[in-house]
Amino acid sequence: MNLFFNPSISEFRKLLVKTQNDLPVHDIVIDYDGEVLIDPQLNQPELDLDKFKVHVQLRGHNHFRKLFDFILRAWHNRSRVRMVLQ
Protein backbone atom coordinates (compact mmCIF):
# COMPACT_ATOMS: atom_id res chain seq x y z
CA MET A 1 0.00 0.00 0.00
CA ASN A 2 1.38 3.37 -0.97
CA LEU A 3 0.25 6.57 0.75
CA PHE A 4 0.75 8.61 -2.41
CA PHE A 5 -2.07 6.73 -4.16
CA ASN A 6 -5.14 7.58 -2.05
CA PRO A 7 -5.05 4.62 0.34
CA SER A 8 -8.26 3.33 1.87
CA ILE A 9 -9.04 1.64 5.15
CA SER A 10 -10.06 -1.54 3.26
CA GLU A 11 -6.72 -1.61 1.45
CA PHE A 12 -4.96 -1.20 4.79
CA ARG A 13 -7.04 -3.99 6.34
CA LYS A 14 -6.10 -6.32 3.46
CA LEU A 15 -2.43 -5.54 4.05
CA LEU A 16 -2.71 -6.35 7.76
CA VAL A 17 -4.58 -9.59 7.12
CA LYS A 18 -1.55 -10.87 5.16
CA THR A 19 0.73 -10.61 8.21
CA GLN A 20 2.01 -13.52 10.25
CA ASN A 21 -0.50 -13.86 13.08
CA ASP A 22 1.86 -15.78 15.36
CA LEU A 23 4.00 -12.71 16.06
CA PRO A 24 3.28 -10.89 19.34
CA VAL A 25 4.26 -7.51 17.85
CA HIS A 26 4.16 -6.24 14.27
CA ASP A 27 6.49 -3.50 13.09
CA ILE A 28 4.79 -1.19 10.62
CA VAL A 29 7.01 1.32 8.85
CA ILE A 30 6.56 3.84 6.06
CA ASP A 31 9.49 4.28 3.72
CA TYR A 32 10.32 7.66 2.22
CA ASP A 33 8.47 6.74 -0.99
CA GLY A 34 5.19 6.35 0.94
CA GLU A 35 5.15 2.56 0.91
CA VAL A 36 3.65 0.95 4.03
CA LEU A 37 5.65 -2.13 5.02
CA ILE A 38 4.69 -4.64 7.69
CA ASP A 39 7.44 -6.62 9.42
CA PRO A 40 10.07 -5.86 6.74
CA GLN A 41 12.81 -7.14 9.06
CA LEU A 42 11.53 -10.70 8.54
CA ASN A 43 12.81 -10.62 4.95
CA GLN A 44 15.75 -8.31 5.69
CA PRO A 45 17.07 -9.08 9.20
CA GLU A 46 19.80 -6.42 8.94
CA LEU A 47 17.24 -3.67 8.24
CA ASP A 48 17.36 -0.79 10.74
CA LEU A 49 13.73 0.13 11.45
CA ASP A 50 14.82 3.41 13.06
CA LYS A 51 15.80 4.77 9.64
CA PHE A 52 12.14 5.08 8.64
CA LYS A 53 10.21 8.29 9.18
CA VAL A 54 7.26 6.42 10.71
CA HIS A 55 7.59 3.27 12.83
CA VAL A 56 4.63 1.82 14.70
CA GLN A 57 4.68 -1.33 16.79
CA LEU A 58 1.29 -3.01 16.77
CA ARG A 59 0.14 -5.60 19.28
CA GLY A 60 -2.88 -7.38 17.80
CA HIS A 61 -5.11 -6.30 14.91
CA ASN A 62 -7.88 -4.55 16.81
CA HIS A 63 -7.21 -0.92 15.92
CA PHE A 64 -7.55 -0.72 12.12
CA ARG A 65 -9.17 2.72 11.91
CA LYS A 66 -7.09 4.30 14.67
CA LEU A 67 -3.86 2.97 13.19
CA PHE A 68 -4.81 3.94 9.64
CA ASP A 69 -5.64 7.51 10.71
CA PHE A 70 -2.43 7.73 12.72
CA ILE A 71 -0.32 6.53 9.79
CA LEU A 72 -1.86 9.09 7.45
CA ARG A 73 -1.26 11.93 9.93
CA ALA A 74 2.28 10.76 10.66
CA TRP A 75 3.12 10.54 6.97
CA HIS A 76 2.14 14.17 6.46
CA ASN A 77 4.06 15.29 9.56
CA ARG A 78 7.63 16.45 8.94
CA SER A 79 9.17 14.87 12.03
CA ARG A 80 9.98 11.25 12.79
CA VAL A 81 7.28 9.29 14.61
CA ARG A 82 7.60 6.25 16.87
CA MET A 83 4.62 4.65 18.58
CA VAL A 84 3.54 1.44 20.29
CA LEU A 85 -0.16 0.71 19.84
CA GLN A 86 -1.73 -1.90 22.11
C-alpha positions in Angstrom: 0.0 0.0 0.0 1.4 3.4 -1.0 0.2 6.6 0.7 0.8 8.6 -2.4 -2.1 6.7 -4.2 -5.1 7.6 -2.0 -5.0 4.6 0.3 -8.3 3.3 1.9 -9.0 1.6 5.2 -10.1 -1.5 3.3 -6.7 -1.6 1.4 -5.0 -1.2 4.8 -7.0 -4.0 6.3 -6.1 -6.3 3.5 -2.4 -5.5 4.0 -2.7 -6.4 7.8 -4.6 -9.6 7.1 -1.6 -10.9 5.2 0.7 -10.6 8.2 2.0 -13.5 10.3 -0.5 -13.9 13.1 1.9 -15.8 15.4 4.0 -12.7 16.1 3.3 -10.9 19.3 4.3 -7.5 17.9 4.2 -6.2 14.3 6.5 -3.5 13.1 4.8 -1.2 10.6 7.0 1.3 8.8 6.6 3.8 6.1 9.5 4.3 3.7 10.3 7.7 2.2 8.5 6.7 -1.0 5.2 6.4 0.9 5.2 2.6 0.9 3.7 1.0 4.0 5.7 -2.1 5.0 4.7 -4.6 7.7 7.4 -6.6 9.4 10.1 -5.9 6.7 12.8 -7.1 9.1 11.5 -10.7 8.5 12.8 -10.6 5.0 15.8 -8.3 5.7 17.1 -9.1 9.2 19.8 -6.4 8.9 17.2 -3.7 8.2 17.4 -0.8 10.7 13.7 0.1 11.4 14.8 3.4 13.1 15.8 4.8 9.6 12.1 5.1 8.6 10.2 8.3 9.2 7.3 6.4 10.7 7.6 3.3 12.8 4.6 1.8 14.7 4.7 -1.3 16.8 1.3 -3.0 16.8 0.1 -5.6 19.3 -2.9 -7.4 17.8 -5.1 -6.3 14.9 -7.9 -4.5 16.8 -7.2 -0.9 15.9 -7.6 -0.7 12.1 -9.2 2.7 11.9 -7.1 4.3 14.7 -3.9 3.0 13.2 -4.8 3.9 9.6 -5.6 7.5 10.7 -2.4 7.7 12.7 -0.3 6.5 9.8 -1.9 9.1 7.4 -1.3 11.9 9.9 2.3 10.8 10.7 3.1 10.5 7.0 2.1 14.2 6.5 4.1 15.3 9.6 7.6 16.4 8.9 9.2 14.9 12.0 10.0 11.2 12.8 7.3 9.3 14.6 7.6 6.2 16.9 4.6 4.6 18.6 3.5 1.4 20.3 -0.2 0.7 19.8 -1.7 -1.9 22.1 
